[in-house]
Amino acid sequence: MVFMKVIDCVKKGQILSIEILPPNRGQNIEEIYAVLDELMNFPISFINVTKHAPEMTYLELEDGIVKVPKVKRPGTVGMTAALMNRYNIDVVPHVLCFGMNKYQIEDMLIDLHLIGVRNLFVIRGEYENQTIEEKDSYSHASDLVKQISNMNMGEYLYPCENAKPTDFCIGVAGYPEKHFEAPNIEEDMRYLKKKIESGADYVITQMIFDFDVYKKFVERARQLSINVPIIPGVKPVVSLKSIYTIPRKFFVNIPESFVKQMQEAKTHREEFQIGTKYMAKLVEKLLSSGAPGVHVFTMGKGQSTKALLEAVFNR
């Protein structure tokens, strides 16, 4: 298979991408295969594989207790290769600023390029507990984007003779309701523009639940001459519990009309049906309005994702 860049795929038509998590440490990939086997009948263009930053933890050994960085879900590179091989599909691994220094990142990028990866999604990453400072690491995604962009021009951190350029298409995150650390949307948009100026090719937004939120975000971006494709991110929400947990975790708003519908549901099954119907209508509106596609945050939940895709694509 000749793998295609995201931006080239967008030029041919609207895309559908899904985002999945690597297995927890000590677990295998079979459960993920079971989820994806159910979804591959839909017109999926790309599978995104997340990567998680380490957090400091204490490990008790025979000769004492040591403080070490621990990644809850390692295996992003291996999973990328496994999914490419099993499904013959483009896979987009996430690349983080945190957890590796820039030289280690360069080595990982070389590995990814050698196995045929041509699309990356670059994010800064978040530490869940405490920061881990390392020399030669990045604080901003724009710096990592610039490093990858330089590699695409044959410029490596380590001096190389007759260096061959990489050929990565670079995606970055956008926050329609602003990143929670930004003091206002204007500053957050300036950070997004810097990522584009550093070499990013496309944007995937944080999950949205309101069409107008996406529309206004795109309008702001275009006013700043951010003209790359902006792919809206959506997440299936099929329980009232999620209505309350998602805003706390992802710093997003859920429209009152949707909340009210879910509150009026009498059973969990009714919640599932209401949530699926609401999100399907949102996806349809995004696509009919000319969005370059949609990106679905599955969080490993195959049934809710399958129900959403059935509602949108099997009509």
C-alpha positions as CSV (number, residue, x, y, z in Angstrom):
1,M,0.0,0.0,0.0
2,V,1.2,3.5,-0.8
3,F,0.5,5.5,2.3
4,M,-1.1,8.9,1.9
5,K,-0.5,12.2,3.7
6,V,-3.4,13.6,5.6
7,I,-3.3,16.9,3.6
8,D,-3.3,14.9,0.3
9,C,-6.2,12.8,1.5
10,V,-8.2,16.0,2.4
11,K,-7.7,17.3,-1.1
12,K,-9.5,14.2,-2.5
13,G,-12.5,14.5,-0.1
14,Q,-13.7,14.5,3.5
15,I,-11.8,12.2,5.8
16,L,-12.7,10.1,8.8
17,S,-10.0,9.4,11.4
18,I,-10.3,7.6,14.7
19,E,-8.1,7.9,17.8
20,I,-7.3,5.0,20.0
21,L,-5.2,4.4,23.1
22,P,-2.3,1.9,23.4
23,P,-2.9,-0.9,25.8
24,N,-2.0,-0.4,29.5
25,R,1.5,-1.6,30.5
26,G,1.4,-5.4,30.8
27,Q,-1.6,-5.8,28.5
28,N,-1.7,-7.0,24.9
29,I,-3.2,-5.6,21.7
30,E,-6.0,-8.2,21.3
31,E,-8.7,-6.0,22.9
32,I,-7.8,-3.1,20.6
33,Y,-8.0,-5.5,17.6
34,A,-11.4,-6.5,18.7
35,V,-12.6,-2.9,18.8
36,L,-11.0,-2.0,15.5
37,D,-12.2,-5.2,13.7
38,E,-15.7,-3.8,14.3
39,L,-14.9,-0.4,12.9
40,M,-12.9,-1.2,9.8
41,N,-16.1,-1.6,7.7
42,F,-16.5,2.2,7.9
43,P,-14.6,4.5,5.6
44,I,-11.8,5.2,8.0
45,S,-8.9,7.1,6.4
46,F,-6.5,7.2,9.4
47,I,-6.0,5.7,12.8
48,N,-4.4,7.9,15.4
49,V,-2.4,6.3,18.2
50,T,-2.0,8.4,21.3
51,K,1.2,8.7,23.3
52,H,1.3,9.5,27.0
53,A,3.9,11.5,29.0
54,P,5.6,9.8,31.9
55,E,4.8,10.6,35.5
56,M,7.1,10.2,38.5
57,T,6.4,7.2,40.6
58,Y,8.2,5.2,43.3
59,L,9.2,1.6,42.5
60,E,10.0,-0.7,45.4
61,L,13.0,-3.0,44.6
62,E,14.8,-5.5,46.7
63,D,17.5,-3.1,47.6
64,G,15.3,-0.1,48.3
65,I,12.8,2.3,46.8
66,V,13.7,4.3,43.7
67,K,12.0,7.2,42.0
68,V,11.4,6.6,38.3
69,P,9.4,7.9,35.4
70,K,6.6,5.6,34.4
71,V,4.5,5.7,31.2
72,K,1.1,4.1,31.9
73,R,0.5,3.2,28.2
74,P,3.8,2.6,26.3
75,G,4.0,1.0,22.9
76,T,2.9,3.8,20.5
77,V,5.6,3.0,17.9
78,G,5.0,-0.8,18.1
79,M,1.3,-0.3,17.9
80,T,1.6,1.9,14.9
81,A,3.6,-0.8,13.1
82,A,1.1,-3.5,14.2
83,L,-1.9,-1.6,12.9
84,M,-0.3,-0.7,9.6
85,N,0.5,-4.4,9.1
86,R,-2.9,-5.8,10.2
87,Y,-5.2,-3.3,8.5
88,N,-3.1,-1.9,5.7
89,I,-4.1,1.6,6.7
90,D,-2.4,4.9,7.4
91,V,-1.6,5.2,11.1
92,V,-0.8,8.6,12.7
93,P,1.3,8.3,15.9
94,H,1.3,11.1,18.4
95,V,4.7,12.6,19.2
96,L,5.1,14.5,22.5
97,C,7.5,17.1,23.7
98,F,7.6,15.6,27.2
99,G,9.3,12.3,28.2
100,M,12.2,12.4,25.7
101,N,14.8,14.9,24.9
102,K,15.1,16.2,21.3
103,Y,17.9,13.8,20.4
104,Q,15.8,10.8,21.5
105,I,12.8,12.2,19.6
106,E,15.0,12.4,16.5
107,D,15.8,8.7,16.8
108,M,12.1,7.8,17.3
109,L,11.2,9.9,14.2
110,I,13.8,8.0,12.2
111,D,12.3,4.7,13.3
112,L,8.8,5.9,12.4
113,H,10.0,7.0,8.9
114,L,11.8,3.7,8.3
115,I,8.6,1.7,8.9
116,G,6.7,3.9,6.5
117,V,4.9,6.4,8.7
118,R,4.3,9.6,6.8
119,N,1.8,11.4,9.2
120,L,2.5,12.6,12.7
121,F,0.4,14.4,15.3
122,V,2.5,16.7,17.5
123,I,1.4,17.8,20.9
124,R,3.1,19.2,24.0
125,G,1.6,16.6,26.3
126,E,0.5,17.0,29.9
127,Y,2.0,15.7,33.1
128,E,-0.6,14.2,35.3
129,N,1.2,14.6,38.6
130,Q,4.4,16.6,38.5
131,T,6.8,17.9,35.9
132,I,9.8,16.1,34.8
133,E,12.4,18.5,33.6
134,E,15.1,17.3,31.2
135,K,17.8,19.1,29.5
136,D,17.3,19.5,25.7
137,S,13.6,18.9,26.0
138,Y,10.9,21.2,24.6
139,S,8.3,23.2,26.4
140,H,6.2,24.1,23.3
141,A,4.8,22.0,20.5
142,S,5.9,24.6,18.0
143,D,9.6,23.8,18.8
144,L,9.0,20.1,18.1
145,V,7.2,21.0,14.9
146,K,10.2,23.0,13.8
147,Q,12.5,20.1,14.5
148,I,10.4,17.8,12.3
149,S,10.1,20.4,9.6
150,N,13.9,20.7,9.6
151,M,14.2,16.9,9.2
152,N,11.9,17.2,6.2
153,M,14.6,19.5,4.7
154,G,17.4,17.1,5.5
155,E,18.6,18.9,8.6
156,Y,19.2,16.6,11.5
157,L,20.4,17.4,15.1
158,Y,23.3,15.1,14.6
159,P,25.6,16.0,11.7
160,C,25.0,13.7,8.8
161,E,26.8,13.3,5.4
162,N,24.4,13.3,2.4
163,A,21.4,13.4,4.7
164,K,18.2,12.3,3.2
165,P,15.1,14.4,4.1
166,T,12.2,12.8,5.8
167,D,8.7,13.2,4.4
168,F,6.4,13.8,7.3
169,C,3.0,15.5,7.2
170,I,2.6,17.3,10.6
171,G,-0.7,17.7,12.5
172,V,-1.2,19.8,15.6
173,A,-3.9,20.4,18.1
174,G,-6.3,23.3,18.1
175,Y,-8.5,24.4,21.0
176,P,-11.8,26.0,19.9
177,E,-12.6,26.9,23.6
178,K,-8.9,27.7,24.2
179,H,-6.3,25.6,26.0
180,F,-7.0,25.6,29.7
181,E,-3.6,27.2,30.5
182,A,-4.1,30.1,28.0
183,P,-5.4,33.4,29.6
184,N,-7.7,34.1,26.6
185,I,-8.6,32.8,23.2
186,E,-6.5,35.4,21.4
187,E,-3.3,34.3,23.0
188,D,-4.1,30.7,22.4
189,M,-4.7,31.4,18.7
190,R,-1.3,33.1,18.5
191,Y,0.3,29.9,19.7
192,L,-1.6,27.9,17.1
193,K,-0.4,30.3,14.4
194,K,3.2,29.8,15.6
195,K,2.8,26.0,15.2
196,I,1.6,26.5,11.6
197,E,4.4,28.9,10.9
198,S,6.9,26.3,12.3
199,G,5.7,23.8,9.7
200,A,2.4,22.2,10.7
201,D,0.2,21.1,7.8
202,Y,-3.2,20.6,9.5
203,V,-5.1,21.0,12.7
204,I,-7.3,18.6,14.7
205,T,-9.4,20.3,17.3
206,Q,-10.1,19.3,20.8
207,M,-13.5,17.6,21.1
208,I,-16.5,19.9,20.3
209,F,-20.2,19.4,21.1
210,D,-21.5,22.6,19.4
211,F,-21.3,23.4,15.7
212,D,-21.0,27.1,16.3
213,V,-17.9,26.6,18.5
214,Y,-16.2,25.0,15.5
215,K,-17.5,27.6,13.1
216,K,-16.2,30.5,15.2
217,F,-12.8,28.8,15.7
218,V,-12.3,28.4,12.0
219,E,-13.3,32.0,11.4
220,R,-10.8,33.2,13.9
221,A,-8.1,31.0,12.4
222,R,-8.8,32.3,8.9
223,Q,-8.6,35.9,10.1
224,L,-5.1,35.1,11.4
225,S,-4.2,33.6,8.0
226,I,-4.2,30.1,9.3
227,N,-5.3,28.4,6.1
228,V,-4.5,24.8,6.7
229,P,-7.3,22.2,7.0
230,I,-9.0,22.3,10.4
231,I,-10.5,18.9,11.2
232,P,-13.1,18.9,14.0
233,G,-12.7,16.4,16.8
234,V,-15.8,14.7,18.3
235,K,-16.4,12.2,21.0
236,P,-19.3,9.8,21.3
237,V,-21.1,10.6,24.5
238,V,-23.7,8.0,25.5
239,S,-24.2,8.4,29.2
240,L,-25.2,11.1,31.6
241,K,-22.2,10.4,33.7
242,S,-19.9,11.4,30.8
243,I,-21.8,14.7,30.4
244,Y,-20.4,15.7,33.8
245,T,-16.9,14.0,33.7
246,I,-15.9,15.2,30.2
247,P,-15.9,19.0,30.9
248,R,-13.8,18.5,34.1
249,K,-11.2,16.4,32.3
250,F,-11.0,18.1,28.9
251,F,-12.1,21.7,29.7
252,V,-14.9,21.8,27.2
253,N,-18.5,22.9,27.3
254,I,-21.6,20.8,26.5
255,P,-24.7,22.6,25.3
256,E,-27.6,22.9,27.7
257,S,-30.0,21.4,25.2
258,F,-27.9,18.2,25.0
259,V,-27.5,18.0,28.8
260,K,-31.3,18.4,29.3
261,Q,-32.1,15.6,26.9
262,M,-29.7,13.3,28.7
263,Q,-31.1,14.3,32.1
264,E,-34.6,13.4,30.9
265,A,-33.6,9.9,29.8
266,K,-35.2,7.1,31.9
267,T,-32.7,4.3,31.2
268,H,-29.1,3.8,30.3
269,R,-30.2,2.5,26.9
270,E,-32.2,5.7,26.4
271,E,-29.1,7.8,27.3
272,F,-27.1,5.8,24.7
273,Q,-29.7,6.4,22.0
274,I,-30.1,10.1,22.8
275,G,-26.3,10.6,22.9
276,T,-25.7,8.8,19.6
277,K,-28.5,10.7,17.9
278,Y,-27.2,14.1,19.1
279,M,-23.6,13.4,18.1
280,A,-24.6,12.0,14.7
281,K,-26.5,15.2,13.9
282,L,-23.5,17.2,14.9
283,V,-21.2,15.1,12.6
284,E,-23.6,15.4,9.7
285,K,-23.8,19.2,10.2
286,L,-20.0,19.5,10.3
287,L,-19.6,17.5,7.1
288,S,-22.5,19.2,5.3
289,S,-21.0,22.6,6.2
290,G,-17.7,21.7,4.4
291,A,-15.5,20.6,7.3
292,P,-12.5,18.6,5.8
293,G,-13.7,15.5,7.8
294,V,-14.1,14.5,11.3
295,H,-11.8,13.0,13.9
296,V,-13.4,10.6,16.5
297,F,-12.0,10.2,19.9
298,T,-12.9,6.6,20.7
299,M,-11.1,6.3,24.0
300,G,-11.2,2.5,23.3
301,K,-15.0,2.5,23.4
302,G,-15.9,0.5,20.4
303,Q,-19.6,0.2,20.8
304,S,-20.4,3.9,21.1
305,T,-18.1,4.7,18.2
306,K,-19.7,2.0,16.1
307,A,-23.2,3.3,16.9
308,L,-22.1,6.8,15.9
309,L,-20.6,5.8,12.6
310,E,-23.6,3.6,11.8
311,A,-25.9,6.5,12.4
312,V,-23.8,8.8,10.1
313,F,-22.6,6.4,7.3
314,N,-25.2,3.6,7.1
315,R,-28.3,5.7,6.4
